[in-house]
Amino acid sequence: MMTRAHSPETEKKVSQHQAKDRNRGLRELRGSIRALEGDGNERTFELSFSSEEPYTRWFGQEILDHSEGCVDLTRLNEIGCVLFNHDRDEVIGKITKAWIDNGRGMATIEFDSDEASEVIYQKVKGGTLKGVSVGYLVDDWEEVMPNKTSTDGRFMGPCSIAKKWAPYEISIVSVPADPTVGVGREMEEKSEPGTQDIPLDIYERQLQINKNRMEVKENDD
C-alpha cells in the first residue's frame, strides 16, 4: 500500500509553529499571594510569579534563569497589568513594582475598584483564589545535553534554560495552566481573513502517523 509523507510545506509550518510556541510560555505558582499591611494598602498584595524550578513542557524540561541580566522586567514595571486567567479583556489591577529576589520573580500588585475587579479581589483576600501565573517571552536559550551541566555549572541536563526572557503579564488564575496544551497560544497571531486556524497538535499527530506508516512500509519491503 502506497503512503505519502506530509508535504514539506506542512512540515515547515509545524516547525515554525513549534519555534514560535516554544518562546512563549505560562507558569503557575500556588499559594504565593500575601496581603500587605498598613493604611493605604488594603488592596495591595505581594506575590511571587516565577522561579527556577524545572518545568515540563512539550520539548522537555524548561528552566527560567533568574541570574543577573537574564530577566527583563521593563514591561512589568512600566505598563504591567494584572489579568484574570490570562484574559487581556479582564484587567483587574496594576503592577506597582516587579523585582528578582533569591531566584524568584516578585511583584506588588494593586487591585482596581470596579465591579469585576472587586469580585476577584474579594476571592483573593478570602483565600479562595491562590494561583498566580505569568506569561513570558524567551529570546535566548541554552541547551544542556543529558548528564552535562550548564555553562555556569548551576543546572544539570537534559534541559533548556531561558537565558534571556521577559514576563509580559501576571494573572490571578482559577485553574492551573497546562504546559502541554495551548501554552502561550493567547499571543498567537490571528489567521488571515478567509483562513482557519488548525491546532498545532493535529499537524504533530499527522506527522507521527505518517512517520509510523513509512516505517511499517519499509519493514514490509
MOGI-V286324 format. One record per residue. N is the residue number from 1. RES is the residue in three letters. SS is DSSP state (H for helix, E for strand, L for the rest). OMEGA is omega in radians with two decimals (999 if undefined). Layout:
N:RES:SS:OMEGA
N:RES:SS:OMEGA
This chain:
1:MET:L:-3.11
2:MET:L:3.06
3:THR:L:-3.11
4:ARG:L:3.13
5:ALA:L:3.12
6:HIS:L:-3.11
7:SER:L:3.09
8:PRO:H:3.13
9:GLU:H:3.14
10:THR:H:3.13
11:GLU:H:3.09
12:LYS:H:3.14
13:LYS:H:3.09
14:VAL:H:-3.13
15:SER:H:3.12
16:GLN:H:3.10
17:HIS:H:-3.12
18:GLN:H:-3.14
19:ALA:H:3.14
20:LYS:H:-3.11
21:ASP:H:-3.10
22:ARG:H:-3.08
23:ASN:L:3.11
24:ARG:E:-3.07
25:GLY:E:3.02
26:LEU:E:3.03
27:ARG:E:3.14
28:GLU:E:2.99
29:LEU:E:-3.12
30:ARG:E:3.02
31:GLY:L:-3.03
32:SER:L:-3.13
33:ILE:E:-3.13
34:ARG:E:3.12
35:ALA:E:3.08
36:LEU:L:-3.12
37:GLU:L:3.09
38:GLY:L:3.13
39:ASP:L:3.14
40:GLY:L:-3.12
41:ASN:L:-3.05
42:GLU:L:-3.09
43:ARG:L:-3.06
44:THR:E:-3.13
45:PHE:E:3.00
46:GLU:E:-3.10
47:LEU:E:3.01
48:SER:E:-3.06
49:PHE:E:3.13
50:SER:E:3.11
51:SER:E:3.11
52:GLU:L:3.10
53:GLU:L:3.10
54:PRO:L:-3.06
55:TYR:E:-3.10
56:THR:E:3.05
57:ARG:E:-3.01
58:TRP:L:-3.11
59:PHE:L:3.13
60:GLY:E:-3.12
61:GLN:E:3.12
62:GLU:E:3.08
63:ILE:E:3.05
64:LEU:E:-3.13
65:ASP:L:3.13
66:HIS:L:3.10
67:SER:L:-3.12
68:GLU:L:3.10
69:GLY:L:-3.11
70:CYS:L:-3.03
71:VAL:E:3.09
72:ASP:L:-3.11
73:LEU:L:-3.07
74:THR:H:-3.06
75:ARG:H:-3.14
76:LEU:H:-3.08
77:ASN:H:-3.11
78:GLU:H:-3.08
79:ILE:H:-3.04
80:GLY:L:3.09
81:CYS:E:3.03
82:VAL:E:-3.13
83:LEU:E:2.99
84:PHE:E:3.13
85:ASN:L:3.07
86:HIS:L:3.12
87:ASP:E:-3.09
88:ARG:E:3.07
89:ASP:E:3.12
90:GLU:E:3.07
91:VAL:E:-3.05
92:ILE:E:3.13
93:GLY:E:-3.14
94:LYS:E:3.06
95:ILE:E:-3.10
96:THR:E:3.12
97:LYS:E:3.06
98:ALA:E:-3.12
99:TRP:E:3.09
100:ILE:E:-3.14
101:ASP:E:3.05
102:ASN:L:3.07
103:GLY:L:3.13
104:ARG:E:3.01
105:GLY:E:-3.10
106:MET:E:3.11
107:ALA:E:2.92
108:THR:E:-3.12
109:ILE:E:3.09
110:GLU:E:-3.12
111:PHE:E:3.03
112:ASP:L:-3.06
113:SER:L:3.09
114:ASP:L:-3.01
115:GLU:H:-3.11
116:ALA:H:3.13
117:SER:H:-3.14
118:GLU:H:3.14
119:VAL:H:-3.13
120:ILE:H:3.11
121:TYR:H:-3.12
122:GLN:H:3.13
123:LYS:H:3.07
124:VAL:H:3.13
125:LYS:H:-3.12
126:GLY:L:3.10
127:GLY:L:3.12
128:THR:L:3.09
129:LEU:L:-3.10
130:LYS:L:-3.07
131:GLY:E:3.05
132:VAL:E:-3.14
133:SER:E:-3.14
134:VAL:E:3.00
135:GLY:E:-3.05
136:TYR:E:3.09
137:LEU:E:3.14
138:VAL:E:3.14
139:ASP:E:-3.05
140:ASP:E:-3.12
141:TRP:E:2.89
142:GLU:E:3.13
143:GLU:E:-3.14
144:VAL:E:-3.10
145:MET:L:3.13
146:PRO:L:3.11
147:ASN:L:3.04
148:LYS:L:3.11
149:THR:E:3.12
150:SER:L:-3.07
151:THR:L:3.12
152:ASP:L:3.09
153:GLY:L:-3.04
154:ARG:L:-3.02
155:PHE:L:3.11
156:MET:E:3.13
157:GLY:L:0.17
158:PRO:L:3.07
159:CYS:E:3.03
160:SER:E:-3.08
161:ILE:E:3.07
162:ALA:E:-3.09
163:LYS:E:3.05
164:LYS:E:-3.11
165:TRP:E:-3.07
166:ALA:E:3.02
167:PRO:E:-3.13
168:TYR:E:3.04
169:GLU:E:3.05
170:ILE:E:-3.13
171:SER:E:2.85
172:ILE:E:-3.03
173:VAL:E:3.13
174:SER:L:-3.12
175:VAL:L:-3.13
176:PRO:L:3.07
177:ALA:L:3.12
178:ASP:L:-3.08
179:PRO:L:-3.11
180:THR:L:-3.08
181:VAL:L:3.01
182:GLY:L:-3.13
183:VAL:L:3.10
184:GLY:L:-3.03
185:ARG:H:-3.14
186:GLU:H:3.12
187:MET:H:3.12
188:GLU:L:3.07
189:GLU:L:3.13
190:LYS:L:3.12
191:SER:L:3.05
192:GLU:L:3.12
193:PRO:L:3.11
194:GLY:L:3.11
195:THR:L:-3.08
196:GLN:L:3.08
197:ASP:L:3.05
198:ILE:L:-3.09
199:PRO:L:-3.12
200:LEU:H:-3.07
201:ASP:H:3.09
202:ILE:H:3.09
203:TYR:H:-3.10
204:GLU:H:3.14
205:ARG:H:-3.13
206:GLN:H:3.09
207:LEU:H:3.13
208:GLN:H:3.11
209:ILE:H:-3.14
210:ASN:H:3.11
211:LYS:H:3.13
212:ASN:H:3.14
213:ARG:H:3.14
214:MET:H:3.12
215:GLU:H:3.10
216:VAL:H:3.14
217:LYS:H:-3.14
218:GLU:H:3.13
219:ASN:H:3.13
220:ASP:H:-3.14
221:ASP:L:999
